[in-house]
């Protein structure tokens, strides 16, 4: 198994921060309701579940929608 490249590690750190942010958003703003969180973002609950599980990433449009929800630009 090869050693992870610094770029791979940076991407994983960003993905982990995104998952942490989404988890906090779900728990604080939507009372833990994953379906409501997904609707607010504009994605399916299944997609949000996959993102939180690290099975998929997000595109720029989804990132922008999430940033609007957490008041970040």
N, C-alpha and C positions, 0 to 999 in steps of 0.2 A: 504494500500500500504506500502510495507516495505521500510526502509531506504536503500539507495544505499550503497554497501560495498565500502571501499576505493579502492579496486582492480578494481571495476566497474568504479569508477570515474577516475582512472588513465587511463584505457583503453579508455574511452570517450575523455579524454584530448588528448591522442595520436591520436585518430581518427580525432579530430577537427584540430589538427596541420597538419595532412596529408591533409585534405580537404583544409585548408588554403594554404598549399604549392602547391597543384595541381592547385588551382585557380590562384595563382600568376604565376605559370609556364604557364598556359594556356593564361593568359592575357599578359604576358611580352614576352615570347619566341614564342608564336604562334598567337599573335594578337587577342586573344579571340576565336580562332577557336578550338572548342571542338573536332571535328572530327580529325583534324591534331594532336592535343595533344594525343588523344587516339591511333592513328596510331603510333606515335613516341614511346609511352609506349609499344605498342603491345597488346592492348585490343580494344574492340569495343567501339564505341561512346556511346552505350547504357550502357555498363558496367561503363564507366567513369561517365556518368550521375548519375547512381545509387550510385557510390562511393561518388560523390560530394553532393548528396542528403542525404547521411547517411543511405541508404537502404542496403548497403553491404560493406564488408571490402575488404581487399586485402591480397593476399598470399605473401610469402617471395619472390617469383620470380618477382612479379609485383613491390614489394618494391625495389628490386635491380635495376630493369629497371628505376624506377622513380629516384632513387638515382644517377644513371648514368646521367640522364638528368639534374639534378640540381648540378652535380659535388660534391656529398657527398658520402663518403664511410663509 
